[in-house]
Amino acid sequence: METYTAMRQFADSWGLLGMTLFFIGALLFAFRPGSKASAEEAARIPLKDD
């Protein structure tokens, strides 16, 4: 089996699953119940006058 074929099969199966799980995890992290206050604070950082 060629290296390209093996890597292509891995990317088609496990790579796609891994990226999907990472995306779902990022969504859950961004929209968790306690993140609104920290997100609003981070959004105000560029507007602060030192």
C-alpha positions in Angstrom: 0.0 0.0 0.0 1.4 3.4 -0.9 1.9 6.1 1.7 -0.5 8.4 -0.1 -3.3 5.8 -0.2 -2.9 5.0 3.5 -2.9 8.7 4.5 -5.9 9.3 2.3 -7.9 6.5 3.8 -7.0 7.7 7.3 -8.0 11.3 6.5 -11.3 10.1 5.0 -12.3 8.1 8.1 -10.6 9.0 11.4 -9.4 12.5 10.3 -12.9 13.5 9.5 -14.2 12.1 12.8 -11.5 13.9 14.7 -12.2 17.3 13.1 -16.0 16.8 13.7 -15.4 16.1 17.4 -13.1 19.0 17.7 -15.7 21.3 16.1 -18.4 20.1 18.4 -16.1 20.6 21.4 -15.3 24.1 20.3 -19.0 24.9 20.0 -19.7 23.5 23.4 -16.8 25.5 24.9 -17.9 28.8 23.3 -21.6 28.4 24.2 -21.3 27.0 27.7 -23.5 28.7 30.3 -20.7 30.5 32.2 -18.8 32.0 29.3 -20.9 35.1 28.6 -19.3 37.3 31.2 -15.7 36.4 30.1 -16.6 36.8 26.4 -18.0 40.3 27.1 -14.9 41.3 29.1 -12.6 40.1 26.3 -14.7 42.0 23.8 -14.1 45.3 25.7 -10.2 44.9 25.8 -9.5 46.9 22.6 -11.7 49.7 23.8 -10.0 50.2 27.2 -8.0 53.4 27.7 -4.9 52.8 29.7 
